[in-house]
Amino acid sequence: MDITNYSFYFWICIFIFLGAMGKSAQIGLHMWLPDAMEGPTPVSAMIHAATMVTLGVFLLIRTSYIFENSSYVRFIVVVIGSFTAFFAGLIGLFQQDIKRMVAYSTCSQLGYMVFTCGISAYSLSLFHLAIHAFFKAGLFLASASIIHSVFGEQDIRKMGGLFYYLPFSFAVIFIFFFGLIGFPFISGFYSKDIILEFSKVKYSMYYSFFDFLISFSALITLGYGFKFLYYIFFGKPKNSYYLINSIYESSFYMWVCLFILAIFTIFFGYLFSDLFIGLGSFYYFPYIYSHNFNSFYYDLFNLSFFYCFFPFLGIFIFVIFYYYSFNYNSLNSIRTFFDYYVFNKKYFFDFPFYSISLIFFSRVCFKYMDKNFFETIFYYWPLNFLNKLKTMIFFFNGGYIYIYSFFFFISVFVSFFFYNFFNFYFFFIFFSILFIQFLVF
């Protein structure tokens, strides 16, 4: 097989990327992720923020030398990653369940990492993967702390005003939120803002469009992060007076975990940026491909002024949008339409997978499996057998003398037959048969 054939690399990369798409919940194969994150929150913090869903991205990073031989697949990676970051962020913006918001945020951030692999910045993708693990695990655990404090409630519309009751939870979530949006000098700033800057290295009309999607996705991240904070901690309390006065902070053990993750969220990017994307990144070059345009290290403070103040701009935009959308009926009706009919339905991605396929499969199972196979083997066959057995028992136990006499003489005949071969056991067999006849008849 000729490994210099680029079609050979194309198909290898396509199948590797399909596996990574399913594992890292990229658009089209992302429907399982929010439902999987409905499980126990500590489990979600461990496997959904740092290990399981990021394995697909890590697979792309480790196979970077293979992907660099197929520019077509890298373009597909850019398309899928940018659309995942954009559409998953929009869905997360209109979610009302606190855990589903964090779940779709994870899906959107995975789109960032995949997009970065598509533009051949693999070490930068690895850096964002490591930073994302800390603030996203912190958001999951902080969400669990809030759910625990409000007695299992997960709908953010039923919260509000918790700033006075949960000050520590507010402080750590504020730090994690700053890490998520890439606020200056928090860990997310050292990776996410460089991704936004580095997305402009491909000079073509197509890549400019995907650069716009990634940049707009950063604004959407600010949107659902601001919504997360506003609905939970600010405004008027939206629950009963008794429940509000029963709210309490989580235990010391939860505080310790959140405090450790908050410390890493603040300092990890600053301390380890040189190792991942600075002068120390040359250590990874034998294992992770480095393109000729990013063989130099990334100088964070050479970023454009716009990206450094991107979070402030986004917060301002979404504060204005939320204020006017609730105070003007026209904007409120538009927001409600997109909220319910588009984003809350998740662009109807679930419809062909869950509705059409489920209805078709359930009909096939009902017609061929349930009605034909299982009912025939486990219902009709045992029923017919028992009916025939019942008929035989009723026939032999009908109270007629000739039936009893027939069985008596058969027993005597069998006993004499065994007597010729097994003389020692003759009386034992004979009286056993008579005793059984006595019990039966």
C-alpha positions in Angstrom: 0.0 0.0 0.0 1.4 3.4 -1.0 1.3 5.7 2.0 2.3 8.6 -0.2 -1.1 8.5 -1.8 -3.1 11.4 -0.3 -6.5 9.7 -0.8 -5.2 7.1 1.6 -4.5 9.8 4.2 -7.9 11.3 3.5 -9.9 8.2 4.4 -7.8 7.5 7.5 -8.3 11.1 8.7 -12.0 11.0 7.9 -12.6 7.9 10.0 -10.4 9.2 12.9 -12.3 12.4 12.9 -15.7 10.6 12.8 -14.7 8.8 16.0 -13.5 12.1 17.5 -16.8 13.8 16.5 -18.8 11.2 18.4 -16.5 11.2 21.4 -16.2 15.0 21.7 -19.9 15.6 20.9 -19.4 17.7 17.7 -22.5 19.0 15.8 -24.5 16.1 14.3 -23.3 13.6 16.9 -23.8 15.9 20.0 -27.3 14.8 21.1 -26.1 12.4 23.8 -24.0 14.9 25.7 -26.6 17.0 27.6 -28.5 13.8 28.5 -25.4 12.1 29.8 -24.6 15.2 32.0 -27.9 14.7 33.8 -26.2 12.2 35.9 -24.5 12.8 39.3 -22.7 16.2 39.1 -19.4 15.1 40.6 -19.2 12.5 37.9 -19.9 15.1 35.3 -17.2 17.3 36.7 -14.7 14.5 36.5 -15.4 12.8 33.2 -17.4 15.4 31.1 -15.2 18.4 31.9 -11.7 16.9 31.8 -11.5 13.3 30.6 -14.2 11.6 28.5 -15.4 14.2 26.1 -12.0 15.7 25.6 -10.5 12.4 24.4 -11.7 13.1 20.9 -9.8 16.4 20.8 -6.8 14.7 22.3 -7.0 12.0 19.6 -6.8 14.8 16.9 -3.8 16.3 18.7 -1.9 13.1 18.9 -2.6 12.2 15.3 -1.7 15.7 14.1 1.1 14.3 11.9 -1.5 12.3 10.0 -4.0 15.1 9.7 -1.3 17.4 8.2 -1.2 15.2 5.1 -4.9 16.0 4.2 -5.8 19.6 3.9 -9.4 18.7 2.9 -10.0 16.9 6.2 -8.5 19.8 8.1 -11.0 22.1 6.4 -13.8 19.8 7.4 -12.5 19.9 11.0 -12.6 23.7 10.9 -16.2 23.7 9.6 -17.4 21.2 12.2 -15.5 22.9 15.0 -16.7 26.4 14.2 -20.4 25.4 13.7 -20.3 23.3 17.0 -19.0 26.3 18.9 -21.6 28.6 17.4 -24.7 26.4 17.5 -24.0 24.8 20.9 -23.5 28.2 22.4 -26.8 29.4 21.1 -28.6 26.4 22.5 -26.9 26.9 25.8 -28.0 30.6 25.8 -31.6 29.6 25.8 -31.5 26.7 28.2 -33.2 27.0 31.6 -31.7 24.0 33.4 -28.6 24.9 35.2 -26.8 21.6 34.3 -27.8 21.7 30.7 -26.4 25.2 30.3 -23.0 24.0 31.5 -23.4 20.9 29.3 -23.9 22.9 26.1 -21.1 25.2 27.2 -18.8 22.2 27.3 -20.0 21.3 23.8 -19.3 24.8 22.6 -15.8 24.8 24.1 -15.0 21.5 22.5 -15.9 23.2 19.2 -13.2 25.7 20.0 -10.6 23.0 20.5 -11.6 21.1 17.3 -11.5 24.3 15.3 -8.0 25.1 16.7 -6.8 21.6 15.5 -8.2 22.4 12.1 -6.0 25.4 11.7 -3.0 23.4 12.8 -2.5 25.0 16.2 -2.4 21.7 18.1 -0.4 22.9 21.1 -2.8 25.8 21.5 -5.7 23.3 21.5 -4.0 21.2 24.1 -3.5 24.3 26.3 -7.2 25.3 26.1 -8.1 21.7 26.8 -6.1 21.8 30.0 -7.4 25.1 31.1 -11.0 24.2 30.3 -10.8 21.2 32.6 -10.4 23.4 35.7 -13.1 26.1 35.2 -15.6 23.6 33.7 -15.2 21.1 36.5 -15.6 24.1 38.9 -18.8 25.2 37.1 -20.2 21.7 37.4 -19.3 21.4 41.1 -20.6 24.9 41.8 -23.8 24.0 40.1 -24.1 21.0 42.3 -23.5 23.2 45.4 -26.3 25.5 44.3 -28.7 22.6 43.6 -27.9 21.1 47.0 -28.5 24.5 48.7 -31.9 25.1 47.0 -33.1 21.5 47.8 -32.7 20.0 44.3 -34.1 22.8 42.1 -32.4 23.0 38.7 -34.5 25.6 36.9 -32.7 28.9 37.1 -36.0 30.8 36.6 -37.1 29.6 40.1 -33.9 31.0 41.7 -32.8 34.6 41.9 -31.4 36.7 44.7 -29.1 34.0 46.0 -26.1 36.5 46.2 -27.0 37.2 49.9 -27.5 33.6 50.8 -24.6 31.9 49.0 -21.7 34.4 48.9 -19.0 31.8 48.6 -20.7 30.0 45.8 -21.1 33.3 44.0 -17.4 34.2 44.4 -16.2 30.9 43.0 -18.7 30.9 40.1 -17.7 34.4 39.3 -14.1 33.2 39.0 -15.1 30.2 36.9 -17.2 32.5 34.7 -14.3 34.8 34.1 -12.2 31.9 33.1 -14.9 30.7 30.7 -15.2 34.1 28.9 -11.4 34.7 28.8 -11.4 37.7 31.1 -7.9 39.4 31.1 -5.3 37.6 33.2 -7.6 34.7 34.2 -6.6 31.3 32.8 -9.1 31.4 30.0 -7.5 34.6 28.7 -4.2 32.9 28.0 -5.8 30.4 25.6 -9.1 31.6 24.3 -8.0 35.0 23.2 -5.1 33.5 21.4 -7.5 31.2 19.6 -9.5 34.2 18.5 -6.4 35.9 17.3 -4.9 32.8 15.7 -8.1 32.1 13.8 -7.1 34.8 11.3 -4.0 33.1 10.1 -5.8 31.5 7.2 -6.3 34.2 4.7 -9.3 33.2 2.5 -13.0 34.0 2.2 -14.0 30.7 3.7 -11.8 30.9 6.7 -12.9 34.5 7.3 -16.5 33.2 7.7 -15.5 30.6 10.2 -13.4 33.2 12.0 -16.5 35.2 12.3 -18.4 32.2 13.8 -15.7 31.6 16.4 -15.6 35.3 17.3 -19.4 35.5 17.6 -19.3 32.3 19.7 -17.2 34.1 22.2 -19.9 36.7 22.5 -22.5 34.0 23.0 -20.3 32.5 25.7 -20.6 35.9 27.5 -24.3 35.8 27.0 -25.1 32.5 28.7 -22.4 33.2 31.3 -24.1 36.5 32.2 -27.5 34.8 32.1 -26.2 32.1 34.5 -25.1 34.7 37.0 -28.0 37.1 36.7 -30.8 34.5 37.0 -29.3 32.7 40.0 -27.7 35.4 42.1 -29.3 38.7 41.2 -32.9 40.0 40.9 -35.7 39.2 43.3 -36.0 35.8 44.8 -38.5 33.8 42.8 -39.2 31.0 45.3 -41.3 30.6 48.4 -40.5 32.6 51.5 -40.0 29.4 53.5 -37.6 27.9 50.9 -35.6 31.2 50.6 -35.1 31.3 54.4 -34.0 27.7 54.5 -31.2 28.1 51.9 -27.7 27.5 53.3 -24.1 27.3 52.0 -22.7 23.9 51.2 -20.4 22.0 53.5 -16.7 22.6 54.1 -15.8 19.6 51.9 -17.5 21.2 48.9 -15.8 24.5 49.6 -12.4 22.9 49.6 -12.9 21.4 46.1 -14.3 24.6 44.7 -11.5 26.7 46.3 -8.7 24.4 44.7 -10.3 24.6 41.3 -10.7 28.4 41.6 -7.0 28.8 42.4 -6.1 26.7 39.3 -8.5 28.7 37.2 -6.8 32.0 38.2 -3.1 31.0 38.1 -2.8 27.9 35.7 -2.8 29.9 32.5 -0.1 32.3 33.7 2.1 29.7 35.2 2.0 27.1 32.4 1.5 29.2 29.3 5.2 29.0 28.5 5.1 25.2 28.8 2.2 24.8 26.4 2.5 27.6 23.9 5.7 29.5 24.9 9.3 28.6 24.7 8.8 25.3 26.5 6.4 24.1 23.8 9.4 23.0 21.6 9.4 20.0 23.9 6.2 18.7 22.3 7.3 19.1 18.7 8.3 15.4 18.3 4.8 14.4 19.4 2.6 17.2 18.3 2.9 18.7 14.8 3.8 22.4 14.6 3.1 24.3 11.3 5.7 26.6 9.9 3.5 29.7 10.7 3.3 28.8 14.4 6.7 27.3 15.0 7.5 30.4 17.0 5.9 30.8 20.4 2.7 32.7 21.0 3.3 36.1 22.6 0.1 36.8 24.5 0.7 40.5 24.9 1.0 41.1 21.2 -2.7 40.5 20.9 -4.8 43.2 19.4 -6.4 45.6 21.8 -9.9 44.5 20.7 -9.5 40.9 22.0 -8.2 42.0 25.4 -11.4 44.0 26.0 -13.8 41.6 24.2 -15.4 40.4 27.4 -16.3 43.9 28.5 -18.0 44.5 25.1 -19.9 41.3 25.3 -21.2 41.9 28.8 -22.4 45.4 27.8 -24.2 44.1 24.8 -26.1 41.3 26.6 -27.0 43.6 29.6 -28.6 46.0 27.1 -30.3 43.1 25.2 -31.8 41.5 28.3 -33.0 44.8 29.6 -34.7 45.9 26.5 -36.1 42.4 25.6 -38.0 42.3 28.9 -39.3 45.9 28.6 -40.3 46.1 24.9 -43.0 43.7 23.6 -41.6 43.5 20.1 -38.2 42.4 21.2 -39.7 40.1 23.9 -41.9 38.4 21.3 -38.9 37.9 19.0 -36.8 36.5 21.9 -39.7 34.2 22.9 -40.1 32.9 19.4 -36.5 32.0 19.0 -36.3 30.8 22.5 -39.1 28.2 22.2 -39.4 27.3 18.5 -35.7 27.3 17.5 -33.1 27.1 20.3 -35.2 25.3 22.9 -35.9 22.6 20.2 -32.1 22.4 19.6 -32.5 23.1 15.9 -34.6 19.9 15.7 -31.4 17.8 15.7 -33.1 15.4 18.1 -36.2 15.0 15.8 -34.7 12.6 13.2 -32.6 10.7 15.7 -35.1 10.4 18.6 -38.5 10.9 17.0 -38.4 9.4 13.5 -35.9 6.6 14.2 -37.5 5.8 17.6 -41.0 5.6 16.1 -39.8 3.4 13.2 -37.8 1.2 15.5 -40.6 0.8 18.0 -43.0 -0.2 15.3 -40.6 -2.8 14.0 -40.0 -4.1 17.5 -43.7 -4.2 18.3 -44.7 -6.0 15.0 -41.9 -8.5 14.6 -40.3 -8.9 18.1 -43.1 -8.4 20.5 -46.1 -9.7 18.6 -44.4 -12.5 16.7 -41.3 -13.6 18.5 -41.8 -13.0 22.2 -45.5 -13.7 22.3 -45.1 -16.9 20.3 -42.2 -18.4 22.3 -43.0 -17.1 25.8 -46.8 -17.0 25.7 -48.5 -19.1 23.0 -46.2 -22.1 23.1 -46.3 -22.5 26.9 -50.0 -21.9 26.9 -50.7 -24.6 24.3 -48.4 -27.0 26.1 -50.2 -26.4 29.5 -53.6 -26.7 27.9 -52.7 -30.1 26.4 -51.2 -31.2 29.7 -54.3 -30.1 31.5 -56.5 -32.1 29.0 -54.4 -35.3 29.5 -54.5 -34.9 33.3 -58.3 -34.5 33.2 -58.6 -37.5 30.9 -56.5 -39.8 33.2 -58.2 -38.5 36.3 -61.8 -38.6 35.1 -63.0 -41.2 37.7 -63.5 -44.1 35.3 -62.7 -47.7 36.6 -61.2 -48.9 33.3 -58.6 -46.1 33.3 -57.5 -47.0 36.8 -57.4 -50.8 35.9 -55.4 -50.0 32.8 -52.7 -48.2 34.8 -52.7 -50.9 37.4 -52.0 -53.7 34.9 -49.4 -51.5 33.1 -47.6 -51.1 36.5 -47.6 -54.8 37.2 -46.3 -55.5 33.7 -43.5 -53.0 34.1 -42.6 -54.4 37.5 -42.3 -57.9 36.2 -40.2 -56.7 33.3 -37.8 -55.0 35.7 -37.9 -58.1 37.9 -36.3 -60.2 35.1 -33.3 -57.7 34.9 -33.1 -56.2 38.4 -34.4 -58.8 40.8 -33.1 -57.1 43.8 -35.2 -53.9 43.2 -38.4 -55.6 42.2 -40.4 -55.0 45.3 -39.1 -51.6 45.7 -40.2 -50.5 42.2 -43.5 -52.3 42.4 -44.6 -50.7 45.6 -43.2 -47.3 44.4 -45.5 -47.4 41.4 -48.5 -48.4 43.4 -47.8 -45.6 45.8 -47.5 -43.1 43.0 -50.8 -44.3 41.6 -52.4 -43.9 44.9 -51.2 -40.3 45.1 -52.2 -39.4 41.6 -55.6 -41.1 41.4 
